[in-house]
């Protein structure tokens, strides 16, 4: 049997797991952060022991607003109700986009028949938050976003 010495930790650096998952540097000079302002989860009195639960999700994205520094703020609201009817969720907040004006525009302007790229980022972060909320109220979580949404 091999003896292994234990190392002691001298210092713990500030680790903010939520912030790390919500912030990302997506392009050379673009930074996007999703900030939730309102989170609501309502669980019905029905039994939640279902093997399959669907999560129809509605996403409402507002018009981008320029802040005083030339960055964009995109308000959004997400509504999700489970099928069968076990719970419903409402999330709202803002997507903050910082970077050069032409890069910001590429994120908020639709590309032909496609939704703006910021839609995908809001969707991904909202599904992650829905998963946390569903576990908190003891409801099966939504499936993870598929990579085909990007």
C-alpha positions in Angstrom: 0.0 0.0 0.0 1.3 3.4 -1.0 1.4 6.3 1.5 0.0 9.5 0.1 0.6 12.8 1.9 -2.3 15.2 2.3 -1.9 18.6 1.0 -3.3 21.5 2.9 -5.2 24.3 1.3 -3.8 27.7 2.2 -6.3 29.9 0.5 -9.6 29.5 -1.2 -10.2 31.9 -4.1 -13.6 33.3 -4.7 -15.4 30.8 -7.0 -18.7 31.9 -8.4 -20.1 28.9 -10.3 -23.3 30.6 -11.5 -21.4 33.6 -12.9 -18.9 31.4 -14.7 -21.7 29.6 -16.5 -23.7 32.7 -17.4 -20.8 34.7 -18.7 -19.0 33.8 -21.9 -16.6 35.4 -24.4 -18.2 34.2 -27.6 -16.3 36.2 -30.3 -13.0 38.0 -30.3 -14.4 41.1 -28.6 -18.0 40.2 -27.6 -19.1 39.4 -24.1 -22.6 38.2 -23.3 -24.1 37.8 -19.9 -27.6 36.6 -19.1 -29.1 38.2 -16.0 -32.3 36.8 -14.5 -34.5 39.4 -12.7 -37.6 37.3 -12.0 -37.8 33.5 -11.4 -41.1 31.8 -10.6 -41.9 28.1 -10.2 -45.4 26.8 -9.4 -46.0 23.2 -8.8 -49.5 21.7 -9.0 -50.7 19.2 -6.4 -50.6 16.4 -9.0 -48.2 13.6 -8.7 -44.8 14.2 -10.4 -43.7 10.5 -10.8 -43.8 10.6 -14.6 -41.1 9.0 -16.7 -41.5 11.5 -19.5 -42.3 15.2 -19.1 -42.4 17.6 -22.0 -41.5 21.3 -21.6 -43.2 23.5 -24.2 -41.2 26.7 -23.9 -42.3 30.2 -25.1 -39.6 32.8 -25.5 -40.4 36.5 -25.8 -37.5 38.7 -26.8 -37.9 42.5 -26.6 -36.2 45.1 -28.8 -32.5 45.7 -28.1 -31.8 48.8 -26.1 -28.4 50.7 -26.3 -27.0 51.7 -23.0 -24.9 54.8 -22.3 -21.7 52.9 -23.4 -23.0 51.7 -26.7 -23.6 48.1 -25.5 -27.0 46.4 -26.0 -29.5 45.1 -23.5 -32.1 42.6 -24.8 -35.1 42.0 -22.4 -36.7 38.6 -22.4 -39.4 36.5 -20.8 -39.6 32.7 -20.8 -42.7 30.7 -20.0 -42.6 26.9 -19.6 -45.4 24.6 -18.6 -44.9 20.9 -18.2 -47.0 18.3 -20.1 -48.5 16.6 -18.2 -49.5 19.6 -16.1 -47.2 19.3 -13.1 -45.6 22.7 -12.9 -45.2 26.0 -14.7 -42.3 28.4 -14.8 -41.7 32.1 -15.6 -38.3 33.6 -16.0 -37.5 37.1 -17.1 -34.3 39.2 -17.4 -31.9 40.8 -19.7 -29.1 39.7 -22.1 -26.2 42.1 -21.9 -24.0 42.3 -25.0 -20.8 44.2 -24.9 -18.4 44.7 -27.8 -17.9 46.6 -31.1 -21.2 47.8 -32.6 -20.9 45.6 -35.7 -20.4 42.5 -33.5 -23.3 43.5 -31.3 -25.5 43.9 -34.3 -24.6 40.4 -35.6 -26.1 39.0 -32.3 -29.4 41.0 -32.2 -30.4 41.2 -35.9 -32.1 38.2 -37.4 -30.3 36.4 -40.2 -32.8 36.0 -43.1 -35.4 33.5 -41.7 -33.4 32.6 -38.6 -33.9 34.1 -35.1 -31.2 36.4 -33.8 -28.2 34.6 -32.4 -28.9 36.0 -28.9 -32.1 33.8 -29.0 -30.0 30.7 -28.8 -27.9 32.0 -25.9 -31.0 33.0 -23.9 -32.6 29.6 -24.6 -29.5 27.7 -23.4 -29.1 29.6 -20.2 -32.9 29.5 -19.5 -33.1 25.8 -19.9 -30.1 25.5 -17.4 -32.0 27.7 -15.0 -35.3 25.7 -15.5 -33.4 22.5 -14.6 -32.3 24.1 -11.3 -35.8 25.3 -10.6 -37.4 22.0 -11.5 -35.1 20.1 -9.2 -35.8 22.5 -6.4 -39.6 21.9 -6.6 -39.1 18.1 -7.2 -40.3 18.0 -10.8 -38.4 16.1 -13.6 -36.1 18.6 -15.3 -36.3 19.6 -19.0 -34.0 17.8 -21.5 -30.8 19.6 -22.2 -30.7 21.9 -25.3 -29.6 20.0 -28.3 -26.6 21.2 -30.2 -28.7 21.5 -33.4 -30.3 24.7 -32.0 -27.1 26.7 -32.7 
